[in-house]
Amino acid sequence: MKKMLVLALVAMSFASCQQSSSSAADTADSTGTQISSAMAATDAPVMSFETINYDFGKVKEGEKVQYEFKFTNTGKSPLIISDATATCGCTVPEPPKDPIKPGASAVIKVVFDTMGKAGLQDKVVTITSNGNPSINDVHLTGEVVPAS
């Protein structure tokens, strides 16, 4: 019984050594071919924003704040935005649906409905893409003054 337990531990140790011996920087593409993540990162699309924070100042409660976050794909392959979500339902992002070619610019339109949102605000929009990094955040900040 002890021999079987020792044999099992040795087999598990050997298996874990085999897995860690492959480079952590290597990944497989959709065809199963090994590619270097360092190479993939240099060819990846990159979202470069003109600004990641828009301060809308003071607005009256009930107004809608709109802003377009402009960005450029400064990477070497097409940028595809898979999702854009906000911290609450009062903020609605509208990302581009088509891929953005390297060197091209686009906008993510964001509309914030201030109804029932009096006080200081920081609305975060999280953008998920095939870029490097794959997640980017932009902010709408300002103060909503109660309607009188």
N, C-alpha and C positions, 0 to 999 in steps of 0.2 A: 504494500500500500504506500509506504514511504517513497519507494522507488518511482511509483507512478506520479506521485505528487511532485517530486523533484524533477522528473522528466517533463511534466506539464509546465512547471515554472521555467525550465530551461527553454522549452519550445516558445513560450510567450516572450521571454526575454530576447530570444533570437529574432522572433517576428517583429518586435518593436524596434530592434536595431536595424533590421532591414528597411523598415518604413522611414526611419529618421535619416538613413544614409542618403536618400535621394535629396537633392538640393531643395531647400525651402523656397528658392527663387524660381523654381520651375513649376509650370502649370500646364494643363492640357487644353488645347483648343476644342472646338465643337466636333472636330473629326477624330479626336483622341491623340493628335500629334503633340508632342511635348514642345512647348515654347518657353522662352525665358521671360519672366515677368518684367525684368529690367528692360528688355527690348520692347515688350508690349506697352510698358509705361511711357517709353519715349515716343511711340507712335500713337498713343491714345489721344483722343480729343481733350481739349481743356477749355472750360468755361471761364473767360476773363470778363468780369463785370466792370462797368464804368463806376458804379457805386453799389455797395451791398446794403447801405442804409439810407432810406429816404425819410427825412424829418418833415412831416406835413404841418408842423407848427400847431396852432390852436384852431380848432373847427367846432362848430356848434353840433350838438347831438342831433342825429337824424340825417346829417349830410353824408354823402358817399365820397370817400377819398379814392382817387384813381392815380396809379403811377405805372409807368412802364420801365422795368429794369432792363437796360440794354446790356447785351453781352456779345462777345466775339469768340468764335472757336479758334483759339490760338494753337491748337494741336495739329496733328498731321493726318487725321482721319475724320470722317463725318461724325458729328455729335448727334446723338439721339436721346431726347428727353423722354423718359418712360413714365414719370410721374411728377406732379407738383402739388403739394398739400400745404394747408395752413393750420395754425394752432387752434382755430375755431371756425365754425360755419359762417361767421360774419365776414370772413376774408376769403375771397375767391380768386385763385390764380388761373391764368389762361396761358399755358405754354404753347410754343409752336408745335405743330403736329409733324411737320416734315423735317428730315435730317438737315442739319446746318453744316455746310461744307467747310473745310479748313479755310480760315481767313474771312469767312462770311460772318455777318452780324445778324442778330435777331433780338426780339424783346419778349419778356414775360410780363403780360399785363396783369396787374393786381388791383382788385376793387375791395375796399374795406367799408362796410356799412356800419356807421357809428351809432345806430339806434340802440339805446340801452347800454351804451359802453362809456359812460362818463368817467373822466379821470385820465391819468397817464396811461398810454398804450404802447405796447411793443408787440406787434403782430409779426410772427416769424413764418416765412414761406420756405419749405424744404423742397429742393429740386433734386430728383434722382435721375441720373443719366449714365451713359456708358463712358463718361469722361473720367479724368484723373484730377481730383478725387471724384468718386461716383456720387457724392452727396454734397450739395452746396446750400447754404442758408442765406436769405436776404431778409431785411427787416423794414417794416413800416413803423415809425415811431412818431409820437406827438401827444397832444392833449385834446381830449374831447370835453368841451364845456357844456354843462347841462343847459338845455333850451329853457328860455325864460318865458 
